[in-house]
Amino acid sequence: MEMTYYDHGTPTERWERARMFFDAKDYAAAARVLGGLVEEVPEQTGPRLLLARAYYHSAQLRRAESELRVIVERDPVEHYARLMLGRTLQRQGRHEEAEPHMRLASALAGDFEQL
């Protein structure tokens, strides 16, 4: 396998590169860097969550959903992943499926008025 710019460097360097692309709103490039990083450190939530966000912002909603489901399966009280999963489902027109995730995200954030 040939190494590309997206694969080059230590995990920390690739994380910083991915953040740079994400901050510049180049979500597809961020996802390319983060995809390899998530494969390398699948147990870490940070890279996977940023990958899901990059997919979400680049309208790769099924991929975003898949990454977010991994996170909430591992950590059911990860409130931001719940919120993102709910929003991802809503954006796909799956409002009924999104509702429990949105309600749980609100509760986890301490926003009980919406319940």
KEFIMI-311654 format. One record per residue (C-alpha): z, y, x; residue in three letters. Coordinates in steps of 0.25 Angstrom, whole numbers, padded with zeros to 4 digits, always signed. Example, Ala and Ser with C-alpha at 12.3 -4.5 7.8 and 13.67 -1.06 7.14 Angstrom:
BEGIN
+0031-0018+0049ala/+0029-0004+0055ser/
END
This chain:
BEGIN
+0000+0000+0000met/-0004+0014+0006glu/+0007+0024+0006met/+0003+0037-0001thr/+0010+0051-0001tyr/+0017+0047-0013tyr/+0023+0035-0006asp/+0026+0041+0007his/+0040+0044+0013gly/+0054+0040+0010thr/+0060+0039-0004pro/+0067+0052-0002thr/+0054+0059+0002glu/+0046+0053-0010arg/+0057+0057-0019trp/+0056+0071-0014glu/+0040+0070-0015arg/+0041+0065-0029ala/+0051+0077-0033arg/+0041+0087-0027met/+0029+0081-0035phe/+0038+0081-0048phe/+0043+0095-0046asp/+0028+0100-0044ala/+0025+0093-0057lys/+0016+0083-0050asp/+0022+0071-0058tyr/+0011+0061-0055ala/+0013+0063-0040ala/+0028+0062-0042ala/+0027+0049-0050ala/+0018+0043-0038arg/+0029+0046-0028val/+0040+0042-0038leu/+0034+0029-0042gly/+0035+0023-0028gly/+0049+0029-0026leu/+0054+0022-0039val/+0048+0009-0034glu/+0055+0010-0021glu/+0069+0014-0027val/+0068+0009-0042pro/+0083+0010-0043glu/+0084+0025-0042gln/+0083+0033-0054thr/+0079+0047-0049gly/+0065+0043-0044pro/+0062+0035-0057arg/+0067+0046-0066leu/+0058+0056-0058leu/+0046+0046-0059leu/+0048+0045-0074ala/+0049+0060-0075arg/+0036+0061-0067ala/+0029+0051-0076tyr/+0034+0059-0088tyr/+0029+0072-0083his/+0015+0066-0080ser/+0014+0060-0094ala/+0016+0045-0089gln/+0026+0043-0100leu/+0026+0027-0100arg/+0029+0027-0085arg/+0040+0038-0087ala/+0046+0029-0098glu/+0045+0017-0089ser/+0053+0024-0078glu/+0063+0030-0088leu/+0066+0017-0095arg/+0069+0011-0081val/+0079+0022-0079ile/+0086+0021-0092val/+0087+0006-0091glu/+0094+0007-0078arg/+0103+0019-0082asp/+0104+0020-0097pro/+0111+0033-0096val/+0101+0041-0087glu/+0100+0052-0097his/+0088+0059-0091tyr/+0080+0046-0090ala/+0084+0044-0105arg/+0079+0058-0108leu/+0066+0056-0101met/+0063+0043-0107leu/+0065+0049-0121gly/+0056+0061-0118arg/+0046+0051-0112thr/+0046+0043-0125leu/+0045+0055-0133gln/+0033+0060-0125arg/+0026+0047-0129gln/+0029+0049-0143gly/+0040+0038-0144arg/+0051+0047-0150his/+0059+0036-0157glu/+0060+0028-0144glu/+0064+0041-0136ala/+0075+0045-0146glu/+0086+0036-0141pro/+0083+0040-0126his/+0084+0055-0130met/+0097+0053-0138arg/+0103+0045-0126leu/+0098+0056-0116ala/+0105+0067-0125ser/+0118+0059-0126ala/+0118+0056-0111leu/+0116+0071-0108ala/+0127+0074-0117gly/+0119+0081-0128asp/+0125+0074-0140phe/+0121+0085-0150glu/+0107+0079-0151gln/+0113+0065-0155leu/
END
